[in-house]
Amino acid sequence: MKPILSSQDRKRLEERIADAEKRTGAQIVLAVIGRSDVYAELPWIAFALGASLAGLAVILADAFSNAWPSRSALLIQVASILGAGALPALLTVLIPGFARVFLAGHRAETEVQQYAESLFLRRELSATAGRTGLLLLISLFERRVVVLPDRGLDPRL
């Protein structure tokens, strides 16, 4: 898997975090992740939209046609509806920006927040002296940032 940050970027961020930790007394953890969830429903949503639009086009084409549909015409219509659904479904798997179109904002927000809270617990940031742990989570696919402080930082924030 390709690293998200270059070694130079990682080093620069580590220096800045160390400086901020010295000045604030907080333990800061920065996490940059690709995705907060799998979102298995996105290809299906794209498929449903593509197939629905193709089905509408087939119905409209039939409505303005005086010809009686043949078996081969019906087979072509079904294949075009399925193909029109399969193409956007495939694009959601291959192109993250296209998949993001089908992701609801509230779903992305919920998943990133849930991922941040779980990471906060896994890294045991609540076990710091004075409960001064701070998690900065950047989720690239969702294009969201979560700043999750522990209780000890509440008066300062």
Buried (B, 14 or more C-beta within 10 A) or exposed (E): EEEEEEEEEBEEBEEEBEEBBEEEBBBBBBBBBEBBBEBEEBBEBBBBBBBEBBBEBBEEEEEEEEEEEEEEBEEEBEEBBBEBBBBBBBBBEEEEEBBBBBBEEEBBBEBBBEBBBEBBEEBEBEEBEEBBBBBBBBBEBBEBEBEBBBEBBEEEE
